[in-house]
Amino acid sequence: MPDWTFFTNHAHVLLCVARDPDVRHRDLALQVGITERAVQRIVADLIAAGYLSRTRDGRRNRYVLQPDLPLRHPLEREHRIGEILAVLQGPPVPAADPPAPPAR
């Protein structure tokens, strides 16, 4: 890991959840490079601030991002979370064509 990065661990977790709303804390920890306990604290922060909501699906969590909420720092407050995520996620991946029916 480099000594510093441009984004916080909160931003990294949010980006990972935006990419995969069903992601497990263990996988978030591996992707971001932090402990599972740190992921739990960050997810709790993001839920408490309203950036994420969580629903249970059996034993799994599913997260919903609120893209219209503003960034928290006064220097960035005019920007929305969805704007940042759109830049970092890149263009949407086109859906695959459905498979052709079997030949008769």
N, C-alpha and C positions, 0 to 999 in steps of 0.2 A: 504494500500500500504506500502511496506517496505520503509525504508529510502533511499535505493539505489538499483540499479539493475545492472547487467553486461552489458546490452545493452541500448542505448539511445532511446528516443522516436522516432527518425528518423528510427532506426532499427526496432522498434516495428511496426511502420506504414508500412514500407516496407514489413515486414513479413506478416502482415494482407492483404495487397494488393496482395502479391504473392499467398496467399491462396484463395482470392476472388477478381478477377480483377474488379468486378462490385460493390464492397463495397461502401456504402454511407459514407460521412464524419461523419454523426451522429453515425453510427455503429462503425466506426474507433475510434471515441472519447470514446465511451463506452468500447470498447475492450482494448484500451491502457490506459484509465483512465486519459484523458486530455480533454480540451475543444474543441469544434468544431473549434473555431478560431485558436487554436494551430495546429489542424490537417490541416487546410487550409494553414497555413504558412509552415508546414513540407512538405506537398504535393507540394507546389510551389517550395520549396528548391530542392526537389528530381527531379522535372521536369526541373528546371533551370540547375541542374547538369547533366542531361541526364540519370539518373537512371530510370525514369519513363517517359512515354509519355501518353497523354490523348486524347481520342476521345469521341465525343458526340454521344449518341444513344438516340435520343429523348430528354427527360429531364434528362437523366442519363449520368454519365461519365463511361467510361471503360478505365482501365489503362493497359499498356503493360510495363513489366519490362525488363530492359536490363541486363541480368545476366552476361555478359562478362566484364562489367566494373569493374575496381579495387576498392578496399576499399580506403578511402581517407587518412587515417593516414599513415605516413611513415613506422611505425612498421608493418602495415598490407597490404601495397600496393601490395605485390606479390600475394595476394589472391583476388579472384573475388567474387562479390556479390552472384553469383549463387552457389558457394561453401558453403557459410555460410547458405544460404537459404536451400540448400539440407540437411544440417545437422539438422537444426531446424525444417524442415517440416517432417523429417523422411521418411521412405520408402513409395513409392506410394501405394495408396489403389487400389487393383485389381478391375477391372470393374465387376459389377454384371452380372451374366448369364442372357441372355434374357429370358423372360417368355416363358414357353412351350406353343405350340399351343393348343387350346381347343380340348378335346377328342371328337371323332365323334361317 
